[in-house]
Amino acid sequence: MNIKKFKLFETKLVLGILFINLLFAFLAVIFLISSHTQYQYNLNETSHNLALLLEQCITDKIRLIDDAVLRVERELAYQMNAGQVDIKRIEQILSSEQKQLPEIDAIRITNATGEVIFGKGVANTAVSYADRDFFQKHKNHSISDLIITEPIKGKVSGIWVIAFTRCYHSMDGEFAGVISAAVPVDTFSRLLAIPSLGKTGTAVLRYANMGLIARFPPIKGEAGQPGHNKVSREFTEILESGLHSATFHSANTPDSVERTYTVNQIPGRPFTIAVGLVDDEYFAPWKSQIAWLSVMLGLFFLGSSVFTWKGIRYLRDRSAMEQAILDDNTRRQILIEQSRDGIVVLDQEGKVREANKRFAEMLGYTPEEVQQLHVWDWDTQ
């Protein structure tokens, strides 16, 4: 093999190893991109499923509370149609409903002017709901459907509550008052704590006006207070879009922790549930894959580099050896041709391998003819 062929083979070897290294690096990048996409999909699906779970829990809780209010409303309607209100019976029903749903702080009933006439804690206290928005809506617009308020401070309990209200009517169909079930916001905090959100995950329940109802885990300061309505731009855009559910990533959070959020607007209710999960917790296995692949690629690159270096060194040593043999043969050939004596080199069978021109002249042959002779061809002569 001549020098040019050695150089060409050496170049091909280096380029081949480089191509293999680049191919493995490319495949590793493709794998990591695909794996990252899968982990991101799993993160989005997890937050979406948790938001759906909490939405169902809250919807079920609202239904139970509304059923309790409806039962009280039906009892009032029955008694008013009968022409007489049994105060003792009403108080028994209110107490019974509250015991069945301990999440309710109290169910109270007002008259047509807003004065609270039945319910826990009002026997010796003059309390009026006439200034409450829900009371005015029921009275002025004859809204008999369920009205759910934003967080308000209870006039009797003094705690933050959500009021679930319905109105009731007199025998002639006139507005007669409001039934209000006051549910502490802590009830919703406990609901938000049901699913496992990870070490730094969060669940947030907000009212239709984006005011905070409950957050788990709770945070200190203004951002953790009921009614706080400073939210991220992405959250606002989702609410304005009217979408039932959407997922987004945000670093603008009240506790400054970057998360992936799924926001669900609860159909038919003025509530929005948001579940935020921290990427670092869900991408930890993917980051381990990066470390593992980096080590494996590093070892492969090191091994291929050592192989290439040894291969090139072997090729260069062999090239140098063959060049030395070639140079030696060339010098020997020059010495043979320039000798005044006839010189012949035979193989093991006695056939001529080399002969100089002087030897051919001594035998009377041309150099080409001498190459076809055996030792006995001139020994006989």
MIMI-880638 format. One line per field, with one value per residue (C-alpha): x, y, z; residue in three letters; residue number from 1. Coordinates in steps of 0.02 Angstrom, whole numbers, plus 50000, padded with zeros to 5 digits. Layout:
<rs>
x <- X; ...;
y <- Y; ...;
z <- Z; ...;
residu <- ALA; ...;
num <- NUM; ...;
</rs>
This chain:
<rs>
x <- 50000; 50079; 50082; 49934; 49826; 49876; 49830; 49664; 49622; 49672; 49557; 49413; 49439; 49433; 49281; 49194; 49221; 49168; 49009; 48969; 48996; 48884; 48753; 48749; 48742; 48599; 48504; 48531; 48462; 48311; 48280; 48291; 48175; 48049; 48066; 48044; 47887; 47817; 47857; 47778; 47624; 47616; 47634; 47493; 47382; 47415; 47371; 47218; 47158; 47186; 47089; 46946; 46950; 46938; 46804; 46701; 46729; 46675; 46527; 46468; 46488; 46387; 46250; 46239; 46232; 46101; 45997; 45998; 45940; 45806; 45738; 45722; 45640; 45513; 45472; 45445; 45336; 45234; 45207; 45165; 45041; 44966; 44943; 45051; 45239; 45296; 45448; 45502; 45490; 45593; 45730; 45733; 45755; 45893; 45984; 45960; 46027; 46178; 46217; 46205; 46324; 46449; 46537; 46395; 46425; 46240; 46081; 45985; 45819; 45770; 45602; 45555; 45647; 45811; 45799; 45869; 45729; 45787; 45957; 46104; 46161; 46020; 45897; 45956; 46044; 45970; 46051; 45999; 46052; 45962; 46127; 46195; 46203; 46125; 45974; 45946; 45961; 45831; 45715; 45728; 45743; 45639; 45787; 45737; 45888; 46039; 46152; 46329; 46421; 46603; 46693; 46608; 46631; 46490; 46386; 46353; 46507; 46633; 46727; 46753; 46612; 46532; 46343; 46231; 46063; 45887; 45731; 45559; 45387; 45224; 45059; 45021; 45192; 45270; 45451; 45454; 45639; 45802; 45876; 46065; 46187; 46353; 46502; 46673; 46809; 46912; 46792; 46856; 47036; 47010; 46936; 47088; 47201; 47122; 47238; 47426; 47504; 47687; 47802; 47772; 47613; 47462; 47274; 47178; 46992; 46936; 46771; 46709; 46786; 46955; 46946; 47030; 46917; 47041; 47218; 47313; 47439; 47399; 47522; 47550; 47521; 47394; 47403; 47334; 47184; 47006; 46961; 47139; 47121; 47295; 47324; 47441; 47408; 47384; 47250; 47156; 47163; 47092; 46946; 46911; 46918; 46773; 46864; 46811; 46988; 47162; 47342; 47482; 47654; 47690; 47830; 47720; 47645; 47604; 47739; 47863; 47870; 47867; 47728; 47622; 47440; 47276; 47127; 46949; 46796; 46660; 46507; 46357; 46451; 46550; 46704; 46871; 46989; 47175; 47301; 47485; 47624; 47810; 47906; 48064; 47972; 47900; 48055; 48177; 48180; 48210; 48357; 48425; 48413; 48517; 48651; 48650; 48658; 48796; 48902; 48868; 48907; 49063; 49125; 49081; 49170; 49322; 49325; 49305; 49442; 49562; 49518; 49547; 49712; 49775; 49713; 49801; 49958; 49955; 49928; 50069; 50188; 50143; 50161; 50333; 50384; 50327; 50412; 50573; 50560; 50525; 50675; 50786; 50729; 50759; 50937; 50971; 50903; 51015; 51167; 51126; 51100; 51257; 51370; 51503; 51482; 51340; 51218; 51071; 50946; 50856; 50703; 50695; 50655; 50803; 50702; 50772; 50693; 50814; 50960; 51056; 51094; 51276; 51220; 51104; 51248; 51361; 51234; 51189; 51009; 50905; 50852; 50675; 50733; 50840; 50683; 50615; 50771; 50809; 50979; 51004; 50981; 51155; 51237; 51220; 51302;
y <- 50000; 50167; 50328; 50405; 50254; 50260; 50445; 50413; 50268; 50373; 50514; 50393; 50318; 50488; 50543; 50377; 50386; 50569; 50524; 50384; 50501; 50634; 50502; 50441; 50621; 50658; 50503; 50552; 50726; 50654; 50535; 50675; 50787; 50645; 50603; 50786; 50796; 50641; 50708; 50875; 50783; 50682; 50842; 50927; 50774; 50758; 50940; 50923; 50766; 50842; 50997; 50886; 50790; 50949; 51018; 50862; 50872; 51054; 51023; 50881; 50989; 51130; 51007; 50942; 51118; 51172; 51017; 51067; 51244; 51173; 51061; 51210; 51311; 51172; 51160; 51349; 51346; 51203; 51291; 51459; 51376; 51295; 51471; 51450; 51442; 51316; 51401; 51248; 51138; 51263; 51269; 51078; 51068; 51198; 51104; 50937; 51000; 51076; 50912; 50815; 50939; 50995; 51097; 51222; 51347; 51393; 51402; 51562; 51632; 51814; 51896; 52008; 52157; 52063; 52037; 51867; 51778; 51597; 51514; 51489; 51638; 51760; 51729; 51878; 51976; 52093; 52046; 52106; 52046; 52189; 52267; 52107; 52099; 51926; 51988; 52134; 52020; 51900; 52041; 52158; 52031; 51889; 51772; 51605; 51510; 51475; 51625; 51592; 51741; 51788; 51775; 51887; 51915; 51832; 51957; 51830; 51718; 51852; 51728; 51723; 51624; 51586; 51608; 51489; 51575; 51549; 51651; 51591; 51663; 51693; 51610; 51745; 51725; 51880; 51885; 51831; 51819; 51728; 51564; 51573; 51430; 51502; 51391; 51442; 51462; 51339; 51204; 51232; 51235; 51059; 51005; 51073; 50969; 50804; 50763; 50744; 50897; 50860; 50959; 51128; 51102; 51213; 51217; 51381; 51415; 51586; 51673; 51734; 51906; 51818; 51851; 51717; 51596; 51466; 51408; 51252; 51258; 51428; 51571; 51719; 51899; 51988; 51858; 51727; 51828; 51796; 51918; 51945; 51960; 51990; 51848; 51813; 51876; 51696; 51664; 51821; 51775; 51602; 51674; 51801; 51666; 51571; 51404; 51272; 51209; 51266; 51232; 51360; 51388; 51538; 51606; 51750; 51669; 51738; 51631; 51658; 51471; 51430; 51306; 51226; 51266; 51192; 51308; 51242; 51354; 51257; 51254; 51346; 51404; 51563; 51463; 51435; 51299; 51305; 51167; 51211; 51081; 51118; 51062; 51016; 50880; 50798; 50822; 50749; 50578; 50667; 50762; 50595; 50533; 50682; 50641; 50456; 50490; 50619; 50491; 50357; 50474; 50534; 50356; 50315; 50471; 50431; 50250; 50300; 50432; 50304; 50181; 50314; 50368; 50188; 50152; 50304; 50263; 50084; 50146; 50271; 50141; 50019; 50154; 50200; 50017; 49987; 50147; 50089; 49920; 50010; 50124; 49976; 49882; 50036; 50056; 49871; 49879; 50026; 49935; 49779; 49875; 49978; 49830; 49779; 49598; 49488; 49471; 49353; 49317; 49150; 49089; 48925; 48829; 48900; 49019; 49191; 49327; 49467; 49486; 49637; 49684; 49627; 49450; 49444; 49499; 49364; 49231; 49313; 49347; 49502; 49553; 49497; 49325; 49300; 49320; 49159; 49053; 48926; 48893; 48735; 48832; 48908; 48778; 48652; 48773;
z <- 50000; 49948; 50047; 49957; 49993; 50176; 50185; 50098; 50214; 50365; 50308; 50279; 50452; 50538; 50439; 50471; 50659; 50659; 50564; 50686; 50834; 50757; 50717; 50897; 50961; 50841; 50896; 51078; 51046; 50954; 51099; 51227; 51126; 51109; 51293; 51343; 51236; 51322; 51496; 51451; 51388; 51550; 51652; 51555; 51569; 51756; 51789; 51676; 51766; 51937; 51885; 51825; 51989; 52091; 51976; 52007; 52196; 52201; 52086; 52197; 52352; 52272; 52225; 52405; 52476; 52349; 52388; 52571; 52527; 52412; 52548; 52664; 52525; 52492; 52677; 52686; 52531; 52604; 52770; 52690; 52574; 52728; 52799; 52953; 52985; 53115; 53190; 53288; 53132; 53031; 53163; 53169; 52981; 52982; 53120; 53032; 52866; 52950; 53039; 52876; 52794; 52927; 52792; 52809; 52949; 52957; 52855; 52888; 52826; 52803; 52783; 52637; 52712; 52734; 52922; 52972; 53065; 53073; 53093; 53208; 53309; 53267; 53410; 53512; 53375; 53246; 53081; 52908; 52735; 52650; 52598; 52523; 52333; 52329; 52427; 52308; 52156; 52225; 52277; 52128; 51989; 52061; 52036; 52111; 52046; 52154; 52178; 52238; 52309; 52307; 52475; 52602; 52788; 52884; 52982; 53120; 53116; 53066; 52955; 52767; 52686; 52520; 52528; 52428; 52418; 52351; 52378; 52432; 52397; 52489; 52446; 52316; 52233; 52306; 52363; 52545; 52586; 52557; 52617; 52637; 52671; 52729; 52688; 52758; 52627; 52730; 52668; 52492; 52553; 52620; 52453; 52362; 52475; 52418; 52270; 52285; 52204; 52240; 52353; 52273; 52173; 52205; 52180; 52174; 52174; 52111; 52087; 51917; 51950; 51979; 52166; 52271; 52365; 52427; 52393; 52440; 52510; 52585; 52568; 52681; 52636; 52528; 52389; 52508; 52565; 52500; 52362; 52299; 52111; 52041; 51917; 51772; 51596; 51535; 51666; 51616; 51431; 51466; 51565; 51428; 51294; 51370; 51357; 51481; 51504; 51452; 51502; 51509; 51583; 51693; 51801; 51861; 52015; 52189; 52270; 52126; 52084; 51898; 51858; 51723; 51756; 51697; 51720; 51719; 51720; 51810; 51695; 51763; 51919; 51952; 51998; 51913; 51972; 51931; 51965; 51952; 51948; 51957; 51803; 51900; 51997; 51841; 51733; 51861; 51771; 51606; 51680; 51742; 51562; 51506; 51634; 51588; 51401; 51426; 51518; 51388; 51243; 51331; 51353; 51173; 51108; 51216; 51155; 50973; 50992; 51067; 50928; 50795; 50873; 50883; 50707; 50635; 50732; 50664; 50487; 50499; 50573; 50436; 50304; 50372; 50373; 50195; 50140; 50222; 50132; 49969; 49993; 50036; 49881; 49775; 49841; 49816; 49639; 49600; 49669; 49568; 49406; 49426; 49469; 49340; 49393; 49339; 49484; 49492; 49633; 49632; 49725; 49820; 49660; 49566; 49459; 49424; 49530; 49488; 49371; 49314; 49137; 49153; 49198; 49046; 48933; 49006; 48957; 48793; 48838; 48854; 49032; 48992; 48934; 49088; 49197; 49118; 49156; 49292; 49366; 49264; 49102; 49118; 49230; 49088; 48971;
residu <- MET; ASN; ILE; LYS; LYS; PHE; LYS; LEU; PHE; GLU; THR; LYS; LEU; VAL; LEU; GLY; ILE; LEU; PHE; ILE; ASN; LEU; LEU; PHE; ALA; PHE; LEU; ALA; VAL; ILE; PHE; LEU; ILE; SER; SER; HIS; THR; GLN; TYR; GLN; TYR; ASN; LEU; ASN; GLU; THR; SER; HIS; ASN; LEU; ALA; LEU; LEU; LEU; GLU; GLN; CYS; ILE; THR; ASP; LYS; ILE; ARG; LEU; ILE; ASP; ASP; ALA; VAL; LEU; ARG; VAL; GLU; ARG; GLU; LEU; ALA; TYR; GLN; MET; ASN; ALA; GLY; GLN; VAL; ASP; ILE; LYS; ARG; ILE; GLU; GLN; ILE; LEU; SER; SER; GLU; GLN; LYS; GLN; LEU; PRO; GLU; ILE; ASP; ALA; ILE; ARG; ILE; THR; ASN; ALA; THR; GLY; GLU; VAL; ILE; PHE; GLY; LYS; GLY; VAL; ALA; ASN; THR; ALA; VAL; SER; TYR; ALA; ASP; ARG; ASP; PHE; PHE; GLN; LYS; HIS; LYS; ASN; HIS; SER; ILE; SER; ASP; LEU; ILE; ILE; THR; GLU; PRO; ILE; LYS; GLY; LYS; VAL; SER; GLY; ILE; TRP; VAL; ILE; ALA; PHE; THR; ARG; CYS; TYR; HIS; SER; MET; ASP; GLY; GLU; PHE; ALA; GLY; VAL; ILE; SER; ALA; ALA; VAL; PRO; VAL; ASP; THR; PHE; SER; ARG; LEU; LEU; ALA; ILE; PRO; SER; LEU; GLY; LYS; THR; GLY; THR; ALA; VAL; LEU; ARG; TYR; ALA; ASN; MET; GLY; LEU; ILE; ALA; ARG; PHE; PRO; PRO; ILE; LYS; GLY; GLU; ALA; GLY; GLN; PRO; GLY; HIS; ASN; LYS; VAL; SER; ARG; GLU; PHE; THR; GLU; ILE; LEU; GLU; SER; GLY; LEU; HIS; SER; ALA; THR; PHE; HIS; SER; ALA; ASN; THR; PRO; ASP; SER; VAL; GLU; ARG; THR; TYR; THR; VAL; ASN; GLN; ILE; PRO; GLY; ARG; PRO; PHE; THR; ILE; ALA; VAL; GLY; LEU; VAL; ASP; ASP; GLU; TYR; PHE; ALA; PRO; TRP; LYS; SER; GLN; ILE; ALA; TRP; LEU; SER; VAL; MET; LEU; GLY; LEU; PHE; PHE; LEU; GLY; SER; SER; VAL; PHE; THR; TRP; LYS; GLY; ILE; ARG; TYR; LEU; ARG; ASP; ARG; SER; ALA; MET; GLU; GLN; ALA; ILE; LEU; ASP; ASP; ASN; THR; ARG; ARG; GLN; ILE; LEU; ILE; GLU; GLN; SER; ARG; ASP; GLY; ILE; VAL; VAL; LEU; ASP; GLN; GLU; GLY; LYS; VAL; ARG; GLU; ALA; ASN; LYS; ARG; PHE; ALA; GLU; MET; LEU; GLY; TYR; THR; PRO; GLU; GLU; VAL; GLN; GLN; LEU; HIS; VAL; TRP; ASP; TRP; ASP; THR; GLN;
num <- 1; 2; 3; 4; 5; 6; 7; 8; 9; 10; 11; 12; 13; 14; 15; 16; 17; 18; 19; 20; 21; 22; 23; 24; 25; 26; 27; 28; 29; 30; 31; 32; 33; 34; 35; 36; 37; 38; 39; 40; 41; 42; 43; 44; 45; 46; 47; 48; 49; 50; 51; 52; 53; 54; 55; 56; 57; 58; 59; 60; 61; 62; 63; 64; 65; 66; 67; 68; 69; 70; 71; 72; 73; 74; 75; 76; 77; 78; 79; 80; 81; 82; 83; 84; 85; 86; 87; 88; 89; 90; 91; 92; 93; 94; 95; 96; 97; 98; 99; 100; 101; 102; 103; 104; 105; 106; 107; 108; 109; 110; 111; 112; 113; 114; 115; 116; 117; 118; 119; 120; 121; 122; 123; 124; 125; 126; 127; 128; 129; 130; 131; 132; 133; 134; 135; 136; 137; 138; 139; 140; 141; 142; 143; 144; 145; 146; 147; 148; 149; 150; 151; 152; 153; 154; 155; 156; 157; 158; 159; 160; 161; 162; 163; 164; 165; 166; 167; 168; 169; 170; 171; 172; 173; 174; 175; 176; 177; 178; 179; 180; 181; 182; 183; 184; 185; 186; 187; 188; 189; 190; 191; 192; 193; 194; 195; 196; 197; 198; 199; 200; 201; 202; 203; 204; 205; 206; 207; 208; 209; 210; 211; 212; 213; 214; 215; 216; 217; 218; 219; 220; 221; 222; 223; 224; 225; 226; 227; 228; 229; 230; 231; 232; 233; 234; 235; 236; 237; 238; 239; 240; 241; 242; 243; 244; 245; 246; 247; 248; 249; 250; 251; 252; 253; 254; 255; 256; 257; 258; 259; 260; 261; 262; 263; 264; 265; 266; 267; 268; 269; 270; 271; 272; 273; 274; 275; 276; 277; 278; 279; 280; 281; 282; 283; 284; 285; 286; 287; 288; 289; 290; 291; 292; 293; 294; 295; 296; 297; 298; 299; 300; 301; 302; 303; 304; 305; 306; 307; 308; 309; 310; 311; 312; 313; 314; 315; 316; 317; 318; 319; 320; 321; 322; 323; 324; 325; 326; 327; 328; 329; 330; 331; 332; 333; 334; 335; 336; 337; 338; 339; 340; 341; 342; 343; 344; 345; 346; 347; 348; 349; 350; 351; 352; 353; 354; 355; 356; 357; 358; 359; 360; 361; 362; 363; 364; 365; 366; 367; 368; 369; 370; 371; 372; 373; 374; 375; 376; 377; 378; 379; 380; 381;
</rs>
